């Protein structure tokens, strides 16, 4: 039930480099039982990696924390965009996958699943037009159902 229960953030304002990770760490630290300062540091490290932008306007941030049996996904829409590096393109859809080493396989499956969803027809348009956090979550769940209805079996516990 990962997506049905995950954190969804809908940011109205532009987020410059560094500000995005501060906002996210405030929301996720209690879910992960990790200090806000440590989570902020980990997010900042990943933000600086240009490989997190997987396509125009979409980023996926993944990293491990030193615990056991933890797996979190966060869906973040930034209506006016977020920048992770000064000259980088603005990002409007951010998927954050945080896991522990024992959840590595599930993390990789989830990463592939999110990549496919972000490439689904009409995803970006629907993402930007969503009016509520609930709608943002439903867009991801519907895209998941479409992707896996005729293809690969869904990752166990993915939320559908």
N, C-alpha and C positions, 0 to 999 in steps of 0.2 A: 504494500500500500504506500509506496514511496511518494509518488506524485500526488496522490490524494491528500497526503498529510504534510507535504513539504512547505517550506517557507516561500512565500511569493511576495516580492517587493515591487512596487510600482512607483518609480521615482519621477517626479514632475520636472525637476530642474536639471540643468546640465551638471555633470560631475567631472571635474578636472582630475588629472592623475593624482592618485593618493586619496582623494575624497571618497571615491567609490568604495575602496576597501574599508575605510573607517565606518561607513554606513552599514556595510554588510557584516562586519565583525560585531557590531553592536547587536544585531539581530540573531546571529548564528552562535555566538559564544555559549549561550545557555543550552542550546540544543546539543552541543557537542561536549559540554563540560570541559571547556578550555578557556583560558583567560582571554579577555578581549584583546589585550596587548599582544599576546602570542598569535592569535588568529589574524590580527591586523598585519603583523609582520609577515606571516605566511602568505596572506593575500597580496601584499605589496610585492613580494618576491615574484609571484606568478604574474602579476599585472605587467611587470617589466619585460616579460617574455612575449615577443611579438607573435609567437606561434599560437597564442590563445585565440587570435582572431581567425576563425575558420572560413569565413566568407564575409562579404560586405555587410557590415552592420551586426554581425553575430559573433559572439565570443564564447568559448567554453574554457572555464578555469577548473583544473583538476589538481589535487594534491593529497598527500597522505598526512595523517597526524599520528603521533606516537601513543596510541591507545589500542584497545581491542574492541571488536564487535561494534564499530561505528560506521555508519554510512548516511550521508545527508546529500540531498540535492536541493538547490535553491534556484528558483526562477526569478529573474530580475528584468523588468522592462524599464528602460530609461527613455522617456518620451522625447527629451531634448538631447539625448545622447550622453555617453560617457567616453572619456579618453583615458587610455592606459599609458600612453606615452605622448609627449607634447605634440609631435607632428603626426601622430597616428590618426586613422580615420575614426569618426564617432561610431559608437556601438549602441544599438538599441535593444538587443536581446542578449542577455548573459545567462548562461547555465553554469552553475557552480556544483562540482562534484567533490565532496570531501569524504575520504574513507580512511580506514586503518589498513595496515598491510594484510591482515587476514581476510579482507574484503576485496582484494585486488582483482580477482576474476569478475566479480559482479560490477566493479568499477569500470573495467574495460568494456563489458557488455553494455553498460549504461552509456558510456561514451559513444559507442557505435550507434546505439539507438538514438541518442540525441542528435548526432550528426545527420542521420537519415531524416529525422523529424524536421530539422532546420532546413533541409533541402526539399521538403514536400511542397507541392504546388499551392500557392496562395498563403503559405505560412507567414511570411513577413507582413503582408497586408492585413491578415487577420490579427496578428500580434499587435500591430500598431493601432488597430481600430477597437480593440477590446476596451470596454468601459469600466470593468471591475477586475479585481484580483481573481475572483471566481472565474470570470471569462478567460483570463490568461491561463489559468490551470486547465480549463476545459479545452482550450485550443491545443495544448500539449497532449492531453488525454485522447482527444479525437484524432490528432495526427498519429499518435501511437497506434490506435486501433486501425487506422487506414493502412499504415505501413506494415503491420504484422498480420492483417487479416488474410493476406494471400502469400506471405513470405515466411520468414523465420519465426520460430516460436518465441514468444515474449520472454524476457528475463524473468525468472521467478520472483514474485513479490513486487513487480514494477508498478502495480497500482491500477491495473485494468480489471 
